[in-house]
Amino acid sequence: MDEPSDNCCGACGGGPIRGPELMRAALVTGERGIKIGEISRPQPPMAGEVQVRIRAVALNHIDVWGWRGMAFAKRTLPIVAGAEAAGEIIAVGADVETHSPGNIVSLYGALTCGTCPACMAGRDNFCERMDSIYGFHIDGFLREAMNIPARLAVRAPPGVDCRSAALAPITFGTVEHMLFDNAELEAGQTILVHAGGSGIGSAAIQLAKAAGATVITTVGSDEKAIRARELGADHVINYSQERFEGRVRKLTNRKGVDVVFEHVGPATWAGSMLSMKRGGRLVTCGSTTGILAQINLNLLYQQQLRLIGSFGCRRANLRSAMDKMASGAVKPVIDTILSLDQLESGLNRLESRQVFGKILVEP
Ligand SMILES: [Zn+2]
């Protein structure tokens, strides 16, 4: 650990000096600029805080956007990347009784205030402080260690390791919130999950199956179709070979599905709207193919459809996701595990969609 670093951030004048007070981190420096540099180690945690040795960081599209440099994001560069992570407690602040060194924790992805009405009601993702997403607005998790408020470090149940816990905040937590809090998916209902090979798609297939739903999913290749079936999907549609909405109508006796799980956007939107049964719910947490889509308003009100936007999740969703991991009801799907130095290849891989499941980085 003490050898001279080739990845000096330059802030020290470019010399290979590395003191014990520094640690490695991934820094977004500008448009397509990311480098492995060094930042200060955290001070001992203050009251109410825990210090976490970050063990696994999952990559998400928000990292790719952050890396591309979203013009509207309020932030100052460089910023430490990484929005979804887990680690091990290495120290606790004086008054912290809920955590001890050695605990594995999953880290909630936003520095919420903890005191506004939404936070007090457990609706963490409605916190009045809205510019506090780790790795996007403020320094994130791709570093060796950091202090965070103890309430944002959700303890993993026995049997859930850091790699699994790293997928609770965005991957499984977001999907829990979408499917159950927002779309109110129930046993016996049918759901269309777009992009079953993506990180959240692979989580949605498993969580919906575990809840007793029938799952139809779309994938872009025959190889991904096999893997989606292995995750439990009842029907898999290769969207590169046929129109998914036509197949969905056939599979549902022309009725349509109860719930559409959207995160693709314009490329699938029109078909998604046509895939719902009367009273169907479309829940979306993303738009990876663009941000503008049209809505047939006749269809919307005549079919009494509901369109639900979903962003982030509640801390309770992290707990329920990890409980399902612990019981074996769901299994994290990991595409690749990378070192910090391989981060940029991971971002390229995610952007190219050549993934099945999640890419993890271990700082
Ligand atoms: Zn709040």
Residues whose N, C-alpha, C, O or C-beta is under 5 A from the ligand:
A	BS01	ZN	T112 C113 G114 T115 C116 C119 C127 E128 R129
